[in-house]
Amino acid sequence: MSEQIFQKLTALLDQQQARYRVVEHPTAGKSEEVAKIRGTELGQGAKALVCKIKGNGIKQTVLAILPADRQADLSKIAEYLGGTKASLASPAEVTELTDCVFGAIPPFSFHESLMLIADPSLLERYNELAFNAGTLERSIILNTEDYGKIVKPTLVQFAKQ
């Protein structure tokens, strides 16, 4: 969907002199399938979830990033932010906030109202992260250390073990 997001992303990575490569591939429905196509481990995948946090006067939208082989405990995100309830955003909200369809969201926030958090395990397990880059037919494989330096994510432990 978003060639524009891909262009923004690669421009940012080039500007920051990040170590990455682009992989063109057919659309794959599941993280397992796209990992095989990319030639990466499932856990290297950076899964991006758009979450809505509410309660206690909190109304926050979060881009939560975790390894593709883990499940999210959204209540931990709500707890961290002081809210009482967390849910996934609708497909329309995802598109509005990320300019991407679900599944093509890179682990970068380009929207001022979309706070980015990452589970610490994302940065600890592999030397490279893999993710769809704005479209379902294009991925980026990025050095994990470079990702951490560029994004400087707020680290919140929310992946189920």
PyMOL commands that set and color helices and strands:
alter all, ss='L'
color gray80, all
select helices_A, chain A and resi 3-15+31-38+42-44+74-81+91-98+121-124+144-151
alter helices_A, ss='H'
color red, helices_A
select strands_A, chain A and resi 20-24+46-55+58-67+85-88+114-118+128-132+138-143+154-155
alter strands_A, ss='S'
color yellow, strands_A
deselect
rebuild
show_as cartoon
